[in-house]
């Protein structure tokens, strides 16, 4: 893809204007150039299966320069020509649903390979997302070399007339990924909050052979990582479990179940609601204080509730990933200290994104697979008190089994090494500085009116964008041009929110290219 004011970019056609341009290109290609259909005075040809087609199109300077149409309604046109295609397709093409490519065309002046390659990648991405195992096409014999470069493979004898001969061909995602087209495509630009694309340095440990978690080398590295984590947070204890951030929260809530008092769960997003569901499963006695997603908790309301004397603990999400909001915990910690209330925090998405002082908390959680930049797999629970073994909590999540630096169960030595390398990036606040610089770029773009944040309490890990109704398909269309925005979680789909995470290793390059794409996209959609 060429990056610049006149870049090529891809989207799904949805408007009557786009359908009219498709009909013109369809006529130029399959009537005038390839005599597949009779000429008529309109200069347009609407495909026989137009109502069933999905059109992936490539644009430049807001002009449609290429298209590919696909459908999955049977019978296919190829079914009518050669019988059910399953009878002659190889096994590799029968691993999922089938779709048919009806049209593949690029304007003559743009047939430099780039647009065809973009269409092939868009097709592979769209088909994968829809669960298609393969796409079939009647490929014109005039472009066999091109089809081969895109990854298509013939599976039956030619059909059609001598002037317009076509070969039945198929394409799978695996064949596309091994094709010349895939090799010449630009890499994808990822804005997911996980999993992380690992830097070369963080990948190296996973190329080494594992070592025993009982070995001296592992034990010493385990101690160093614990020391680094305590230095980073100010907590007095850290318990490392093999698992995800959800496991860390489960282990934290298991410990809360040992407290005698009723608690208060604070909710202003999806992960506050998840904490409530986890607390419910542990049969905790609690009440909730809820505000609208993306809004901060009002200090005066908190003060009134906490001064009631009804609560012995408070549970909340520090970084609320669902809205991209960082909750201000200083006021909460101060109020709870006055009332001798224990504070427990889900810091899975804030740990490593912003400096955190956990000296005043009872329990807090973190994970290896978010802001610190490596793979998920190490769950962290911080505390400022010694935790003994529980007679009732299941062993795997009983923090007493992990106290005093114990290594009770199996861990990945490669992941532990990668975590140690990732934590070194926090020396002299270097990692925090990188994330803040990225966040400043986002703030500048928002100030320039390029997009709008959902909340003013965003932080350098993830931001949620308000997407105008006219741009409601933005994330899906961005994906076809190689930009993976975060929009697939159920709570994001329900609200048509789109998120950009700042934690991936090549964010700077990806963001600048995305900004250019977004300018083209927004201007085009306004027309």
Phi, psi and omega in degrees: 000132177279129181261125180164185183300330183248042183292153168281141175207162191237149175203176173268133178286135180222340188262160177296325177301315180293321179295325178294318178294324177296318180297324178294313180294324177300316180295313182302321186275310191259004172240306184280317183274307177253113187286065182272334183226162180287147177286153170211169190285347184288332184072015179226149174223118177268128183299145181301333182249031184308316184293339180261349186281148162251129183252123171261125186235153174246136181237155170212133185051038178066013177256135176289121182242350179199157181206156170216134181244140177220154179211159179235011178278130179266152003279150172287162174297327177292328176301321182290332184273322186234004184090176181309121187296336180301333183289339182239350178290144175290163184301323183299338180267003186245033183266358180194192178297154177255149169230162180243133173273119182273317186223142172217111186211144176225138177302143187305318184288354180243015181273062178256011180096325186298315183290319175302316181296320178297318179295321179295317179293318178299319177298314181298317180294315181294317181296320179296316181296325181275353179084018177284136178276332181198159173243140177247153183209151167267099185271127179296139181294344180290340187235036183297322180298316179297313179302321178297319179295331179279348178105001181290149180227131178292146178223004178203172181288157180301152177229169178096191183267173179296323180285332181225073181270141182228148179247126175297126183223161177224159178220131172247165178298321180297318179294322177297316183296338178264003186275166174297321181302316181295322181293331182266357178282150174290152180294161178284153179247114190255132177237028179283149174278010179152150358290160181278143165281116188283140171293163182301324181293321181283343177282329189306316181301331183282352176267357179263158177290144179291154174240161183293140176286358175260359184283161178296316181300316180295314182301317180294320178293322178301316179295320180296318179297316178301317179297317178299318182293320179293321178296324183288331188247340184080002177287162180263341181223145171222136182243123183255122178243151175276106181166192185264180177296327178297322176297318178302316179294324178298315179295322177297313182292329174300320177291323177299328181297344179275348180283144186279344190263164173285151182239177179231123178259124180265132187227122169216032179178181185296325185278336167295320178293325177294320177300320177298315180297321178294319178298322179296318180294334177271007179057036178287150174268117185203163169236170181237150169239114187242140171232166182300141180308135178088355178258147178282159173286137182276123188300319182296323177293317178299315181300314180299317182291315184289333179281359180291339182080010184272346193238141177253347179208156176232138180234130180206164172269125178288298173264110182271095187302327187296332180246352185072031186250137174259116179285136179283105185266352182298314179296320180296316179298318180296314179297318182291325178297320178299323185264005182055046178255134180281134180255127179237130189230136167277105179251022185305318183264350179259334180298124181090345178268323179224151176300134182233129174254109184258017183297330186261003182265157177277312177214148175208157185237157174209180181205158182280341193261014179248247192293333182287345164102000180252195184283153172290154179147343173247115175265139185237134173233120180261147176211168175237028176210154177286138182246126180264169181292135179269144177282349188235337181287134177308142191303320188294330180250011177278108184296339176298331179288343182254359185292159178060031176074018181294148174243081189281332188227180185283138174232163174276118179292326179294317179294319179301317178296319179296322177297318179299318178297316181298321182290334178295338179293349179269359175301132181058027177063023186301313182296318177300319181296319178299313182294323178293321177297320177295318180297322178298323177297319178294317179299318179297318178297322178293318179298329178280359178081016181286332174196176182229133177285149175291320184230150177276354179259039178289171181208166190285053173226313181203143176233147176255132182258138169282124183252116178301150180307326181294338181249026188296342179263013188305311185296320180295319180289323178299323181297326180290340176260009174098010180251115182263096176273160181267110181211005190268348176296148186302320183290332177284317178301317184297330184254359183055045175263152177231139182238149172240121175266148184258004195267350183288150192295333182245042184301316186303309180296315182297319183293319180297321178291322178296320179300317178296316177300315184296321178300313177300315185296312183295317179298318181295316183292337179285340184294000000 
